[in-house]
Amino acid sequence: MTSEVDVGQLSVQGMRLVTALVDTSGQILYVSAGAEEITGYSNADLVGVNFNTLSGSPQPMSSEELMERARTEVTNISPLRHANGTIRMLEWRASILPQHRNGEIILVVGVDASDLEQAHSDFAMLDAFFHQAAFGFAIVDPQLRYIMLNQALADINNQSIAEHIGRPLRDIVESPDMELYEARLMSLLESGEPVRNLRISGTTTAGTSEPKVWGVSWFRLQDRSGYVFGLCGIIYDITDQEQATLEASRTRSRFALLSEANAVLGFSLDLQRTAQDFTDLTVNRFCDVAIVDVLSEVAQGEPLPGTLQEDHVVERIAASSKRCNPDVDILLQTEDRKLSETTAFSAAMASESSQLMNEPTADMFPNLQPEKLEAGRRLGLKYTIIAPLRARDLTLGAVTFFRNEERSPFTKEDVALANELANRVALCIENAHLYKQERHAALALQRSLLPRELPKLAEADVGYVYRPSSAAAQVGGDWCDVIPLPGRRVGLVIGDVMGHGISAAATMGRYRTAVQSLASVGLAPGVLLTRLNALAFEIGVDVIATCFYLVYDPAQHYATFACAGHPPPLLSPPGGKPTPLSPSAGPPLGTTRATAYTPTSTSIAPGSTLLCYTDGVVESRTAPLEVGINKLARLLANSSGTPQEVCQNILLSLPSDNGDDAALLLARFKGL
């Protein structure tokens, strides 16, 4: 319930306001202190008289009509007779207070209409000043979010008023000094010390990268009780007056982009990933669309052509855009195309210099697919730089940068920056291309050194599979072999040369040839590995390898084997559970001179299966080696089919790539 004290304390700063309590008969029970200023009568003179005493109307309002207006709570304007006889207009409103001790009571609140007219006039002038000023006005809340601004500021920031409301300052303006700027404003909220004539340089987020400089002043907004509800700012666009600051900002932005490119590029030897990282970076900082096209030989890891021809094929390996819509999808399609699709592209490739097109015409794209041309027009892509990708005096392709018509054209400085960016990504692309070439060469060498097919034997059915790592240039030195020996014996060998690439593949070939030669003269497994280790030190560097060699005697149903640091094979008796063989393992080949490898023998029943493998089959970065061996044993126990089918099924069950190549050799012994 509203008390008389509550009512008596109602006021509006800057306006003459009166409040009164009137009973149902129209008698005034109470008036506030402001009544005397409006009516000219003291409070004592007014209390107890009928409210019509103050009416300046020829037909005063009745108490019943007052009650009716109180029930509807409408705003009224009525003449009021001042004590000096003059008439004033009073704007008032009445309402019925809930259950008063004296029955129904009417609360009347009035204000001198001339005060309201002055207030309306003041507000109109403030509104005109706020919205028609040539400089920017903004009010932000304590979280630095826009709650009010004028059109001048919206124009300065190239975004509508609605696009500002509710968003923080950093969503509208990008500046390298934004954190310091926000810290100054947060300090103002605490201290109340105004921020005057602060200069901020940067860009807006409205699709234009044109640098600006703003002059800003801010002060704190608080009510008379001390409650802080935000900040008011005055913002000028002083770009024209701050060209030196702008140029410094542009230079810092260019260096920042180049620095970020150095940080992002060069960490991957994957061609597509390198190019995609580059286009993603430049779209955010330099352009609206970025595309990387390379010669098909670069994309495929093949030798580059000596000269470029108009019908040479290029492949699109990366593309990025700020927008996502069907037109972008059409423009960024990755199908192969001819070098002559656009004259500017072929000119950039042929002349080895960037092509700037701020006013492109249709004749520049004589062979471009019509749907792509239309998609580019709908997207408003108007300004273009095509920079060749060159590294080590070789042309690899070109990168194309687009800006839409809403942004400023590319400048000579932008062309220089595009050249520098293209040179940096070109070197990374060339490195990826070289690694891809090396991978292809290593794969070809390894395939030529591995057995084309295993011999068909009456004593055992055999099968093998090999899978290179999918990582660039990660072809390893895994090998296996099946060697028919005198007395119908069978030699099984599997090994893994440490390292990757052409060197590892070549070393693997040497080891394989040496094992075949030593086995052919009848050396036992322990002696063979001992001689092989001595040979490793004669070969030279990069020859460390693991190796397992087993000789199976089908007549005696037993095998002799020796191991040089290789994972233990799995032996599965007929109807039994696969278990690791436990040879007397010696060190890997090429690590310790004068090492003698000790052989081990075991019985092998006809129908038994032996699975040999390299570490790439069982190793994991997240689990111990035993976990991988146990998993392999389960796969072997649940496999069926020919040895070749079992090997293939096991390989398909393994992770697609754990960073290493993998080889499996399986023998199912028949005996005699």
Protein Blocks (a to p, Z undefined) as FASTA:
>chain_A
ZZfklmmmgccehiacddddddfkopafbdcfklmmmnopafklmgopafklmpcbfbdc
dfklmmmmmmnopacddddddfkopacdddddddddehifkbpadddddddfklmmmmmm
mmmmmmmmmmmpcbdcddddfkopafbdcfklmmmnopafklmgopafklmpccfklmmm
mmmmmmmmmnopacehiacddddfehpabdcdddddddddddfkopacbdcdddddfklm
mmmmmmmmmmmmmmmmmmmmmmmgopacbfklmmmmmmmmmmmmmmmbdcddddfklmno
pacdfbdcfklccddfbdcdfbdcfklmmmmpcbdcdfklpmklmmmmmnopacddfbcc
fklmmmgcfklmmmmmmnopabdcdddddeehiafbdcdddddfkbccddfklmmmmmmm
mmmmmmmmmmmmmmmmmmmmmmmmmmmmpcfbacddfkbccdddddddfbehiacfbdcd
ddddehhiacddddddededjklmmmmmmmmmmmmmmmmnopafklmmmmmmmmmmmnog
hiaccdddddddfklopacdddehiacdddddehiacddddddddddehkaghiacdddd
ddddehiacddddfklmgcfkbcfklmmmmmmmmmmmggcjfklmmmmmmmmpcfbgoia
cdddddddebZZ
